[in-house]
């Protein structure tokens, strides 16, 4: 008579190695992506107070010139078509990247840090303050040979209005980011 316990006893080392090596192989395969992910997350945060200038990188600075918010129930909110329960936030920035390389580019988004919610720019910039600027001036966060203003608008939930900062990310400078207070 053959006992069922004999096979388990003979195969115990192979089964044990299978239990150890399969999770180790999965962890090793995922760790390559994990290191890349950790290096590209915004984690080294520099907070810039309202009205002060933040240094994105050598040769590139940014500052908030003005910001305002309108809700759905206000006359301005109706003019801009703000939906119920939302707030339109407009931020006018000044970027001076004239001393940076011409490949300079950055991304601006609104962040509610305590809940990790982010919003990208929305709406149009029909109320852009720099109407007198030449046509070759960028309308976003990019290199130009002179300092220039640009405007970003965001549509956010009403509950986030008082807890947001403007997050400025330069992909080449990650994990370093700026948080500009509005």
N, CA, C and O atoms as a DFTB+ gen file, in Angstrom:
728 C
 N C O
     1  1       0.831      -1.167       0.000
     2  2       0.000       0.000       0.000
     3  2       0.887       1.245       0.000
     4  3       1.854       1.337       0.756
     5  1       0.536       2.197      -0.864
     6  2       1.309       3.427      -0.998
     7  2       0.629       4.511      -0.176
     8  3      -0.579       4.721      -0.281
     9  1       1.402       5.181       0.627
    10  2       0.864       6.238       1.480
    11  2       0.847       7.569       0.723
    12  3       1.787       7.876      -0.010
    13  1      -0.223       8.365       0.898
    14  2      -0.335       9.684       0.268
    15  2       0.660      10.673       0.852
    16  3       0.981      11.673       0.209
    17  1       1.146      10.417       2.037
    18  2       2.083      11.302       2.702
    19  2       3.460      11.260       2.057
    20  3       4.218      12.223       2.176
    21  1       3.801      10.182       1.383
    22  2       5.120      10.036       0.765
    23  2       5.370      11.066      -0.329
    24  3       6.468      11.613      -0.430
    25  1       4.365      11.330      -1.139
    26  2       4.552      12.310      -2.216
    27  2       4.770      13.704      -1.638
    28  3       5.648      14.423      -2.115
    29  1       4.015      14.106      -0.645
    30  2       4.179      15.410      -0.012
    31  2       5.566      15.534       0.613
    32  3       6.211      16.580       0.538
    33  1       6.004      14.439       1.229
    34  2       7.317      14.467       1.867
    35  2       8.426      14.583       0.827
    36  3       9.386      15.330       1.020
    37  1       8.295      13.843      -0.282
    38  2       9.313      13.901      -1.334
    39  2       9.316      15.261      -2.034
    40  3      10.370      15.714      -2.480
    41  1       8.175      15.912      -2.138
    42  2       8.056      17.161      -2.900
    43  2       8.106      18.410      -2.021
    44  3       7.934      19.520      -2.526
    45  1       8.334      18.254      -0.731
    46  2       8.245      19.404       0.168
    47  2       9.219      20.527      -0.201
    48  3       8.843      21.696      -0.112
    49  1      10.451      20.221      -0.609
    50  2      11.419      21.272      -0.934
    51  2      11.053      21.993      -2.235
    52  3      11.232      23.206      -2.352
    53  1      10.552      21.254      -3.184
    54  2      10.127      21.884      -4.442
    55  2       8.915      22.787      -4.199
    56  3       8.846      23.894      -4.734
    57  1       7.970      22.316      -3.399
    58  2       6.787      23.127      -3.100
    59  2       7.153      24.367      -2.280
    60  3       6.624      25.451      -2.520
    61  1       8.045      24.205      -1.328
    62  2       8.493      25.333      -0.518
    63  2       9.213      26.378      -1.381
    64  3       8.997      27.579      -1.223
    65  1      10.058      25.911      -2.282
    66  2      10.750      26.861      -3.157
    67  2       9.765      27.565      -4.088
    68  3       9.954      28.737      -4.414
    69  1       8.725      26.866      -4.516
    70  2       7.700      27.473      -5.358
    71  2       6.962      28.576      -4.594
    72  3       6.698      29.646      -5.142
    73  1       6.635      28.314      -3.347
    74  2       5.935      29.294      -2.516
    75  2       6.806      30.528      -2.277
    76  3       6.278      31.636      -2.180
    77  1       8.108      30.364      -2.182
    78  2       9.011      31.487      -1.935
    79  2       9.389      32.202      -3.233
    80  3       9.400      33.432      -3.272
    81  1       9.696      31.463      -4.283
    82  2      10.226      32.066      -5.505
    83  2       9.183      32.768      -6.368
    84  3       9.516      33.760      -7.016
    85  1       7.952      32.305      -6.405
    86  2       6.936      32.960      -7.233
    87  2       6.664      34.383      -6.731
    88  3       6.701      35.311      -7.539
    89  1       6.392      34.599      -5.438
    90  2       6.222      35.988      -4.988
    91  2       7.495      36.826      -5.152
    92  3       7.417      38.019      -5.446
    93  1       8.664      36.207      -4.962
    94  2       9.912      36.950      -5.144
    95  2      10.085      37.376      -6.598
    96  3      10.554      38.483      -6.860
    97  1       9.721      36.528      -7.536
    98  2       9.819      36.873      -8.959
    99  2       8.844      37.991      -9.316
   100  3       9.190      38.894     -10.078
   101  1       7.641      37.939      -8.778
   102  2       6.656      38.997      -9.035
   103  2       7.146      40.322      -8.447
   104  3       7.046      41.362      -9.097
   105  1       7.669      40.289      -7.234
   106  2       8.182      41.507      -6.599
   107  2       9.360      42.080      -7.383
   108  3       9.462      43.297      -7.543
   109  1      10.240      41.228      -7.867
   110  2      11.386      41.707      -8.647
   111  2      10.935      42.331      -9.962
   112  3      11.483      43.348     -10.388
   113  1       9.952      41.734     -10.598
   114  2       9.459      42.281     -11.868
   115  2       8.790      43.633     -11.660
   116  3       8.947      44.531     -12.487
   117  1       8.054      43.790     -10.580
   118  2       7.360      45.050     -10.326
   119  2       8.273      46.130      -9.753
   120  3       7.975      47.317      -9.882
   121  1       9.368      45.743      -9.129
   122  2      10.238      46.733      -8.497
   123  2      10.898      47.649      -9.517
   124  3      11.197      48.802      -9.206
   125  1      11.130      47.160     -10.724
   126  2      11.719      48.005     -11.762
   127  2      10.803      49.194     -12.025
   128  3      11.270      50.332     -12.088
   129  1       9.519      48.945     -12.180
   130  2       8.554      50.023     -12.390
   131  2       8.374      50.866     -11.136
   132  3       8.161      52.075     -11.225
   133  1       8.458      50.243      -9.981
   134  2       8.256      50.977      -8.732
   135  2       9.338      52.028      -8.532
   136  3       9.034      53.142      -8.104
   137  1      10.584      51.709      -8.829
   138  2      11.654      52.691      -8.670
   139  2      11.467      53.856      -9.635
   140  3      11.654      55.012      -9.257
   141  1      11.101      53.559     -10.873
   142  2      10.833      54.634     -11.837
   143  2       9.677      55.503     -11.360
   144  3       9.729      56.728     -11.461
   145  1       8.641      54.867     -10.843
   146  2       7.478      55.612     -10.355
   147  2       7.858      56.515      -9.180
   148  3       7.465      57.681      -9.143
   149  1       8.609      55.989      -8.233
   150  2       8.983      56.774      -7.063
   151  2       9.860      57.966      -7.438
   152  3       9.777      59.018      -6.806
   153  1      10.695      57.810      -8.458
   154  2      11.555      58.911      -8.878
   155  2      10.800      59.985      -9.652
   156  3      11.281      61.112      -9.765
   157  1       9.624      59.655     -10.185
   158  2       8.873      60.633     -10.970
   159  2       7.649      61.175     -10.237
   160  3       6.855      61.904     -10.832
   161  1       7.480      60.839      -8.971
   162  2       6.373      61.408      -8.191
   163  2       6.799      62.733      -7.596
   164  3       7.955      62.896      -7.205
   165  1       5.885      63.673      -7.524
   166  2       6.203      64.928      -6.846
   167  2       6.328      64.693      -5.345
   168  3       5.319      64.480      -4.672
   169  1       7.547      64.730      -4.809
   170  2       7.711      64.442      -3.388
   171  2       8.558      65.488      -2.657
   172  3       8.381      65.667      -1.452
   173  1       9.462      66.176      -3.335
   174  2      10.274      67.216      -2.701
   175  2       9.579      68.555      -2.947
   176  3       9.805      69.209      -3.965
   177  1       8.733      68.948      -2.001
   178  2       7.852      70.103      -2.186
   179  2       8.471      71.365      -1.591
   180  3       8.948      71.360      -0.456
   181  1       8.457      72.442      -2.368
   182  2       8.843      73.766      -1.897
   183  2       7.593      74.640      -1.916
   184  3       6.990      74.841      -2.970
   185  1       7.204      75.158      -0.755
   186  2       6.010      76.000      -0.652
   187  2       6.416      77.457      -0.865
   188  3       7.357      77.949      -0.243
   189  1       5.692      78.133      -1.748
   190  2       5.956      79.536      -2.064
   191  2       4.741      80.347      -1.624
   192  3       3.619      80.082      -2.057
   193  1       4.969      81.327      -0.769
   194  2       3.883      82.172      -0.271
   195  2       3.342      83.062      -1.386
   196  3       4.025      83.334      -2.373
   197  1       2.124      83.502      -1.209
   198  2       1.470      84.371      -2.206
   199  2       2.300      85.638      -2.429
   200  3       2.723      86.286      -1.472
   201  1       2.523      85.978      -3.678
   202  2       3.278      87.172      -4.040
   203  2       4.774      86.960      -4.154
   204  3       5.469      87.796      -4.731
   205  1       5.290      85.854      -3.617
   206  2       6.720      85.579      -3.713
   207  2       7.019      84.822      -5.002
   208  3       6.120      84.277      -5.643
   209  1       8.286      84.798      -5.366
   210  2       8.722      84.128      -6.587
   211  2       9.322      82.778      -6.240
   212  3      10.137      82.667      -5.324
   213  1       8.914      81.749      -6.978
   214  2       9.448      80.410      -6.782
   215  2      10.378      80.032      -7.917
   216  3      10.132      80.362      -9.077
   217  1      11.442      79.341      -7.570
   218  2      12.418      78.919      -8.581
   219  2      12.093      77.500      -9.027
   220  3      12.197      76.550      -8.251
   221  1      11.695      77.371     -10.295
   222  2      11.368      76.056     -10.840
   223  2      12.651      75.280     -11.083
   224  3      12.760      74.109     -10.719
   225  1      13.613      75.937     -11.697
   226  2      14.948      75.383     -11.931
   227  2      15.871      76.556     -12.194
   228  3      15.425      77.703     -12.207
   229  1      17.160      76.286     -12.406
   230  2      18.081      77.379     -12.708
   231  2      17.612      78.111     -13.957
   232  3      17.445      77.507     -15.016
   233  1      17.406      79.391     -13.826
   234  2      17.005      80.192     -14.974
   235  2      15.516      80.265     -15.215
   236  3      15.098      80.846     -16.217
   237  1      14.689      79.701     -14.338
   238  2      13.233      79.740     -14.526
   239  2      12.547      80.016     -13.193
   240  3      12.697      79.261     -12.232
   241  1      11.789      81.116     -13.151
   242  2      11.037      81.473     -11.951
   243  2       9.581      81.702     -12.314
   244  3       9.242      82.004     -13.458
   245  1       8.724      81.548     -11.300
   246  2       7.291      81.735     -11.510
   247  2       6.697      82.371     -10.263
   248  3       7.167      82.136      -9.149
   249  1       5.662      83.177     -10.458
   250  2       4.970      83.772      -9.314
   251  2       3.505      83.992      -9.673
   252  3       3.144      84.133     -10.841
   253  1       2.669      84.017      -8.626
   254  2       1.247      84.298      -8.803
   255  2       1.063      85.808      -8.800
   256  3       1.420      86.482      -7.833
   257  1       0.508      86.334      -9.879
   258  2       0.203      87.764      -9.960
   259  2      -1.157      88.037      -9.330
   260  3      -1.318      88.986      -8.563
   261  1      -2.134      87.194      -9.662
   262  2      -3.496      87.407      -9.190
   263  2      -4.240      86.079      -9.225
   264  3      -3.901      85.187     -10.003
   265  1      -5.246      85.956      -8.383
   266  2      -6.133      84.789      -8.441
   267  2      -7.511      85.207      -7.948
   268  3      -7.637      86.080      -7.089
   269  1      -8.534      84.579      -8.495
   270  2      -9.901      84.836      -8.064
   271  2     -10.736      83.592      -8.297
   272  3     -10.377      82.721      -9.089
   273  1     -11.852      83.524      -7.594
   274  2     -12.751      82.375      -7.716
   275  2     -14.187      82.877      -7.745
   276  3     -14.537      83.824      -7.041
   277  1     -15.020      82.232      -8.568
   278  2     -16.446      82.566      -8.624
   279  2     -17.257      81.282      -8.550
   280  3     -16.912      80.269      -9.159
   281  1     -18.339      81.351      -7.790
   282  2     -19.239      80.211      -7.654
   283  2     -20.381      80.270      -8.642
   284  3     -20.541      81.245      -9.377
   285  1     -21.174      79.209      -8.650
   286  2     -22.267      79.081      -9.615
   287  2     -23.358      80.122      -9.402
   288  3     -23.956      80.577     -10.377
   289  1     -23.637      80.511      -8.173
   290  2     -24.750      81.412      -7.900
   291  2     -24.461      82.880      -8.143
   292  3     -25.385      83.693      -8.132
   293  1     -23.217      83.239      -8.359
   294  2     -22.864      84.652      -8.527
   295  2     -23.103      85.110      -9.965
   296  3     -23.180      84.284     -10.873
   297  1     -23.222      86.424     -10.175
   298  2     -23.386      86.922     -11.549
   299  2     -22.217      86.532     -12.463
   300  3     -22.427      86.156     -13.616
   301  1     -20.984      86.623     -11.943
   302  2     -19.826      86.217     -12.752
   303  2     -19.858      84.716     -13.024
   304  3     -19.461      84.272     -14.102
   305  1     -20.329      83.930     -12.049
   306  2     -20.452      82.484     -12.245
   307  2     -21.435      82.140     -13.342
   308  3     -21.210      81.214     -14.120
   309  1     -22.530      82.889     -13.404
   310  2     -23.503      82.674     -14.484
   311  2     -22.930      83.103     -15.826
   312  3     -23.180      82.464     -16.848
   313  1     -22.161      84.183     -15.821
   314  2     -21.541      84.662     -17.064
   315  2     -20.584      83.620     -17.645
   316  3     -20.549      83.412     -18.858
   317  1     -19.805      82.965     -16.775
   318  2     -18.842      81.967     -17.232
   319  2     -19.438      80.564     -17.323
   320  3     -18.747      79.634     -17.737
   321  1     -20.691      80.394     -16.950
   322  2     -21.349      79.094     -17.052
   323  2     -20.849      78.074     -16.050
   324  3     -20.697      76.899     -16.383
   325  1     -20.593      78.511     -14.823
   326  2     -20.107      77.607     -13.781
   327  2     -21.257      76.720     -13.324
   328  3     -22.305      77.237     -12.934
   329  1     -21.092      75.389     -13.360
   330  2     -22.167      74.493     -12.937
   331  2     -22.425      74.568     -11.428
   332  3     -21.557      74.988     -10.663
   333  1     -23.610      74.161     -11.017
   334  2     -23.994      74.144      -9.601
   335  2     -23.046      73.227      -8.822
   336  3     -22.726      72.129      -9.277
   337  1     -22.600      73.682      -7.650
   338  2     -21.715      72.890      -6.799
   339  2     -20.251      72.977      -7.196
   340  3     -19.418      72.232      -6.679
   341  1     -19.933      73.886      -8.113
   342  2     -18.552      74.029      -8.576
   343  2     -18.097      75.476      -8.431
   344  3     -18.906      76.386      -8.248
   345  1     -16.796      75.663      -8.518
   346  2     -16.183      76.981      -8.437
   347  2     -15.188      77.103      -9.591
   348  3     -14.424      76.175      -9.859
   349  1     -15.202      78.235     -10.262
   350  2     -14.208      78.531     -11.291
   351  2     -13.080      79.304     -10.627
   352  3     -13.301      80.385     -10.080
   353  1     -11.873      78.756     -10.673
   354  2     -10.697      79.404     -10.091
   355  2      -9.803      79.857     -11.238
   356  3      -9.451      79.064     -12.112
   357  1      -9.444      81.119     -11.230
   358  2      -8.565      81.674     -12.253
   359  2      -7.290      82.168     -11.586
   360  3      -7.341      82.892     -10.592
   361  1      -6.155      81.778     -12.131
   362  2      -4.864      82.168     -11.578
   363  2      -4.033      82.793     -12.695
   364  3      -3.830      82.178     -13.742
   365  1      -3.557      84.006     -12.472
   366  2      -2.663      84.663     -13.422
   367  2      -1.247      84.551     -12.882
   368  3      -0.965      84.962     -11.757
   369  1      -0.369      83.995     -13.688
   370  2       1.010      83.739     -13.289
   371  2       1.959      84.539     -14.160
   372  3       1.611      84.951     -15.267
   373  1       3.160      84.755     -13.649
   374  2       4.213      85.332     -14.473
   375  2       5.378      84.360     -14.476
   376  3       5.895      83.991     -13.422
   377  1       5.785      83.950     -15.659
   378  2       6.891      83.013     -15.829
   379  2       8.060      83.743     -16.468
   380  3       7.901      84.444     -17.467
   381  1       9.232      83.569     -15.881
   382  2      10.456      84.084     -16.491
   383  2      11.401      82.906     -16.668
   384  3      12.106      82.516     -15.737
   385  1      11.408      82.347     -17.862
   386  2      12.283      81.218     -18.182
   387  2      13.309      81.621     -19.227
   388  3      13.855      80.769     -19.929
   389  1      13.570      82.915     -19.332
   390  2      14.466      83.409     -20.377
   391  2      15.891      82.899     -20.221
   392  3      16.605      82.766     -21.215
   393  1      16.324      82.609     -18.992
   394  2      17.679      82.112     -18.777
   395  2      17.748      80.585     -18.791
   396  3      18.834      80.016     -18.679
   397  1      16.605      79.920     -18.929
   398  2      16.585      78.450     -19.000
   399  2      16.815      78.016     -20.445
   400  3      16.841      78.843     -21.357
   401  1      16.979      76.723     -20.640
   402  2      17.152      76.222     -22.009
   403  2      15.837      76.338     -22.763
   404  3      14.768      76.390     -22.156
   405  1      15.918      76.378     -24.081
   406  2      14.693      76.548     -24.870
   407  2      13.826      75.294     -24.882
   408  3      12.737      75.306     -25.456
   409  1      14.288      74.221     -24.262
   410  2      13.473      73.009     -24.128
   411  2      12.643      73.027     -22.843
   412  3      11.931      72.066     -22.550
   413  1      12.733      74.110     -22.083
   414  2      12.020      74.207     -20.807
   415  2      10.514      74.120     -21.017
   416  3       9.958      74.734     -21.928
   417  1       9.873      73.348     -20.159
   418  2       8.427      73.178     -20.192
   419  2       7.989      72.781     -18.792
   420  3       8.681      72.005     -18.133
   421  1       6.869      73.287     -18.326
   422  2       6.368      72.866     -17.022
   423  2       4.860      72.667     -17.088
   424  3       4.199      73.106     -18.029
   425  1       4.337      72.003     -16.080
   426  2       2.907      71.697     -16.005
   427  2       2.350      72.346     -14.740
   428  3       2.975      72.300     -13.680
   429  1       1.183      72.944     -14.864
   430  2       0.540      73.622     -13.743
   431  2      -0.795      72.935     -13.485
   432  3      -1.583      72.724     -14.406
   433  1      -1.042      72.589     -12.221
   434  2      -2.323      71.993     -11.848
   435  2      -2.700      72.457     -10.453
   436  3      -1.846      72.880      -9.674
   437  1      -3.976      72.374     -10.151
   438  2      -4.474      72.763      -8.837
   439  2      -4.513      71.518      -7.962
   440  3      -4.946      70.457      -8.409
   441  1      -4.066      71.642      -6.725
   442  2      -3.926      70.491      -5.836
   443  2      -4.620      70.759      -4.514
   444  3      -4.459      71.824      -3.918
   445  1      -5.387      69.788      -4.067
   446  2      -5.921      69.782      -2.701
   447  2      -5.110      68.728      -1.963
   448  3      -5.431      67.541      -2.009
   449  1      -4.064      69.168      -1.288
   450  2      -3.052      68.258      -0.759
   451  2      -3.572      67.299       0.301
   452  3      -3.178      66.133       0.314
   453  1      -4.447      67.759       1.188
   454  2      -4.888      66.879       2.269
   455  2      -5.760      65.733       1.775
   456  3      -5.949      64.754       2.497
   457  1      -6.294      65.829       0.567
   458  2      -7.098      64.735       0.016
   459  2      -6.506      64.178      -1.274
   460  3      -7.108      63.310      -1.906
   461  1      -5.337      64.667      -1.670
   462  2      -4.637      64.220      -2.882
   463  2      -5.501      64.308      -4.132
   464  3      -5.474      63.409      -4.973
   465  1      -6.259      65.376      -4.255
   466  2      -7.048      65.591      -5.473
   467  2      -6.353      66.651      -6.313
   468  3      -5.864      67.655      -5.793
   469  1      -6.314      66.413      -7.632
   470  2      -5.672      67.341      -8.565
   471  2      -6.621      67.671      -9.703
   472  3      -7.419      66.839     -10.134
   473  1      -6.516      68.919     -10.187
   474  2      -7.321      69.347     -11.333
   475  2      -6.413      70.004     -12.351
   476  3      -5.563      70.822     -12.001
   477  1      -6.593      69.645     -13.607
   478  2      -5.850      70.294     -14.680
   479  2      -6.643      71.494     -15.175
   480  3      -7.825      71.647     -14.868
   481  1      -5.983      72.326     -15.934
   482  2      -6.600      73.557     -16.418
   483  2      -7.793      73.253     -17.310
   484  3      -7.790      72.292     -18.078
   485  1      -8.813      74.096     -17.191
   486  2     -10.027      73.897     -17.979
   487  2     -10.522      75.249     -18.459
   488  3      -9.867      76.271     -18.256
   489  1     -11.654      75.245     -19.081
   490  2     -12.249      76.467     -19.613
   491  2     -11.291      77.121     -20.610
   492  3     -10.226      76.580     -20.908
   493  1     -11.670      78.252     -21.103
   494  2     -10.805      78.970     -22.038
   495  2     -10.181      80.151     -21.325
   496  3     -10.515      80.450     -20.179
   497  1      -9.289      80.807     -22.001
   498  2      -8.637      81.973     -21.407
   499  2      -9.082      83.233     -22.135
   500  3      -8.254      84.009     -22.614
   501  1     -10.395      83.432     -22.215
   502  2     -10.934      84.612     -22.891
   503  2     -10.623      85.898     -22.141
   504  3     -10.655      86.979     -22.729
   505  1     -10.325      85.799     -20.858
   506  2     -10.044      86.985     -20.061
   507  2      -8.560      87.073     -19.764
   508  3      -8.169      87.507     -18.680
   509  1      -7.734      86.671     -20.706
   510  2      -6.275      86.695     -20.576
   511  2      -5.788      88.132     -20.407
   512  3      -6.122      88.984     -21.231
   513  1      -4.997      88.432     -19.347
   514  2      -4.619      89.812     -19.077
   515  2      -3.554      90.368     -20.017
   516  3      -3.407      91.587     -20.105
   517  1      -2.819      89.532     -20.712
   518  2      -1.716      90.002     -21.542
   519  2      -2.095      90.187     -22.991
   520  3      -1.341      89.786     -23.878
   521  1      -3.224      90.774     -23.255
   522  2      -3.700      90.929     -24.637
   523  2      -2.738      91.729     -25.509
   524  3      -2.717      91.530     -26.724
   525  1      -1.953      92.613     -24.940
   526  2      -1.048      93.438     -25.725
   527  2       0.257      92.754     -26.080
   528  3       1.114      93.361     -26.723
   529  1       0.430      91.501     -25.676
   530  2       1.682      90.803     -25.950
   531  2       1.737      90.335     -27.398
   532  3       0.695      90.122     -28.018
   533  1       2.940      90.172     -27.943
   534  2       3.066      89.669     -29.317
   535  2       2.481      88.268     -29.458
   536  3       2.304      87.557     -28.469
   537  1       2.185      87.882     -30.688
   538  2       1.572      86.580     -30.949
   539  2       2.462      85.402     -30.582
   540  3       1.950      84.316     -30.310
   541  1       3.777      85.585     -30.567
   542  2       4.662      84.454     -30.302
   543  2       4.857      84.170     -28.815
   544  3       5.645      83.292     -28.464
   545  1       4.165      84.887     -27.936
   546  2       4.256      84.625     -26.500
   547  2       3.401      83.406     -26.179
   548  3       2.230      83.363     -26.556
   549  1       3.963      82.412     -25.488
   550  2       3.192      81.204     -25.175
   551  2       2.003      81.508     -24.265
   552  3       2.002      82.501     -23.537
   553  1       1.006      80.655     -24.316
   554  2      -0.161      80.839     -23.455
   555  2      -0.116      79.898     -22.264
   556  3      -1.093      79.805     -21.522
   557  1       0.977      79.209     -22.066
   558  2       1.120      78.291     -20.944
   559  2       2.524      78.361     -20.383
   560  3       3.252      79.329     -20.604
   561  1       2.890      77.331     -19.661
   562  2       4.167      77.289     -18.956
   563  2       5.243      76.696     -19.866
   564  3       5.496      75.492     -19.833
   565  1       5.872      77.543     -20.674
   566  2       6.899      77.100     -21.613
   567  2       7.967      78.182     -21.744
   568  3       7.777      79.311     -21.290
   569  1       9.085      77.833     -22.364
   570  2      10.190      78.771     -22.510
   571  2       9.808      79.918     -23.434
   572  3       9.091      79.734     -24.418
   573  1      10.299      81.098     -23.099
   574  2      10.209      82.256     -23.984
   575  2      11.372      83.169     -23.638
   576  3      11.888      83.112     -22.522
   577  1      11.789      84.002     -24.564
   578  2      12.971      84.836     -24.329
   579  2      12.716      86.046     -23.431
   580  3      13.651      86.777     -23.104
   581  1      11.464      86.266     -23.028
   582  2      11.147      87.327     -22.067
   583  2      10.169      86.775     -21.030
   584  3       9.516      85.755     -21.249
   585  1      10.087      87.469     -19.905
   586  2       9.081      87.094     -18.900
   587  2       7.707      87.456     -19.448
   588  3       7.559      88.463     -20.140
   589  1       6.709      86.642     -19.145
   590  2       5.362      86.906     -19.665
   591  2       4.312      86.382     -18.694
   592  3       4.563      85.426     -17.960
   593  1       3.125      87.009     -18.689
   594  2       2.023      86.498     -17.870
   595  2       1.206      85.480     -18.660
   596  3       1.112      85.557     -19.885
   597  1       0.626      84.542     -17.951
   598  2      -0.340      83.629     -18.564
   599  2      -1.364      83.260     -17.516
   600  3      -1.125      83.397     -16.317
   601  1      -2.503      82.791     -17.979
   602  2      -3.606      82.500     -17.068
   603  2      -4.011      81.041     -17.182
   604  3      -4.068      80.480     -18.277
   605  1      -4.290      80.440     -16.045
   606  2      -4.811      79.076     -15.984
   607  2      -6.143      79.135     -15.250
   608  3      -6.270      79.837     -14.247
   609  1      -7.131      78.406     -15.743
   610  2      -8.439      78.361     -15.091
   611  2      -8.780      76.924     -14.753
   612  3      -8.447      76.001     -15.497
   613  1      -9.445      76.744     -13.626
   614  2      -9.774      75.414     -13.126
   615  2     -11.221      75.398     -12.661
   616  3     -11.705      76.368     -12.079
   617  1     -11.895      74.315     -12.914
   618  2     -13.246      74.104     -12.412
   619  2     -13.149      73.035     -11.333
   620  3     -12.830      71.882     -11.626
   621  1     -13.423      73.411     -10.087
   622  2     -13.231      72.499      -8.962
   623  2     -14.513      72.404      -8.145
   624  3     -15.381      73.269      -8.255
   625  1     -14.644      71.343      -7.311
   626  2     -15.813      71.240      -6.434
   627  2     -15.812      72.355      -5.384
   628  3     -14.756      72.844      -4.982
   629  1     -16.980      72.737      -4.960
   630  2     -17.150      73.813      -3.987
   631  2     -16.423      73.519      -2.674
   632  3     -15.887      74.436      -2.051
   633  1     -16.397      72.256      -2.246
   634  2     -15.770      71.910      -0.964
   635  2     -14.251      72.037      -0.980
   636  3     -13.634      72.012       0.085
   637  1     -13.631      72.171      -2.136
   638  2     -12.171      72.254      -2.222
   639  2     -11.658      73.681      -2.334
   640  3     -10.446      73.898      -2.326
   641  1     -12.533      74.640      -2.437
   642  2     -12.155      76.014      -2.758
   643  2     -11.113      76.608      -1.815
   644  3     -10.195      77.282      -2.281
   645  1     -11.220      76.385      -0.527
   646  2     -10.331      77.038       0.435
   647  2      -9.076      76.235       0.765
   648  3      -8.256      76.689       1.563
   649  1      -8.907      75.067       0.179
   650  2      -7.787      74.199       0.547
   651  2      -6.869      73.866      -0.628
   652  3      -6.173      72.851      -0.584
   653  1      -6.850      74.676      -1.657
   654  2      -6.056      74.337      -2.839
   655  2      -4.802      75.199      -2.944
   656  3      -4.772      76.342      -2.489
   657  1      -3.775      74.625      -3.554
   658  2      -2.550      75.334      -3.917
   659  2      -2.280      75.029      -5.387
   660  3      -2.796      74.054      -5.934
   661  1      -1.484      75.854      -6.004
   662  2      -1.110      75.640      -7.392
   663  2       0.186      74.842      -7.416
   664  3       1.195      75.271      -6.856
   665  1       0.158      73.693      -8.056
   666  2       1.335      72.827      -8.130
   667  2       2.002      73.021      -9.488
   668  3       1.370      72.857     -10.532
   669  1       3.288      73.374      -9.460
   670  2       4.057      73.579     -10.689
   671  2       5.099      72.472     -10.775
   672  3       5.940      72.317      -9.890
   673  1       5.024      71.708     -11.857
   674  2       5.906      70.557     -12.045
   675  2       6.684      70.740     -13.337
   676  3       6.108      71.009     -14.391
   677  1       7.991      70.593     -13.242
   678  2       8.803      70.514     -14.447
   679  2       9.251      69.062     -14.548
   680  3       9.984      68.597     -13.675
   681  1       8.840      68.330     -15.579
   682  2       9.141      66.898     -15.654
   683  2      10.620      66.563     -15.470
   684  3      10.943      65.550     -14.850
   685  1      11.520      67.386     -15.992
   686  2      12.952      67.108     -15.848
   687  2      13.429      67.339     -14.418
   688  3      14.483      66.830     -14.036
   689  1      12.686      68.085     -13.627
   690  2      13.086      68.393     -12.259
   691  2      12.467      67.513     -11.196
   692  3      12.735      67.702     -10.010
   693  1      11.634      66.545     -11.596
   694  2      11.004      65.674     -10.604
   695  2      12.061      64.914      -9.839
   696  3      13.077      64.541     -10.426
   697  1      11.873      64.670      -8.569
   698  2      10.662      64.760      -7.769
   699  2      10.424      66.131      -7.140
   700  3       9.534      66.260      -6.299
   701  1      11.186      67.157      -7.515
   702  2      11.028      68.495      -6.936
   703  2       9.851      69.215      -7.591
   704  3       9.731      69.237      -8.816
   705  1       8.973      69.813      -6.754
   706  2       7.820      70.577      -7.243
   707  2       7.645      71.835      -6.395
   708  3       8.159      71.934      -5.281
   709  1       6.910      72.784      -6.949
   710  2       6.557      73.998      -6.213
   711  2       5.075      73.976      -5.892
   712  3       4.265      73.556      -6.718
   713  1       4.717      74.425      -4.702
   714  2       3.329      74.652      -4.329
   715  2       3.179      76.146      -4.080
   716  3       3.699      76.678      -3.100
   717  1       2.459      76.818      -4.981
   718  2       2.235      78.254      -4.867
   719  2       0.915      78.504      -4.156
   720  3      -0.132      78.025      -4.592
   721  1       0.965      79.255      -3.060
   722  2      -0.268      79.585      -2.341
   723  2      -1.015      80.672      -3.093
   724  3      -0.421      81.616      -3.614
   725  1      -2.349      80.516      -3.139
   726  2      -3.177      81.490      -3.860
   727  2      -3.675      82.577      -2.929
   728  3      -4.387      83.483      -3.363
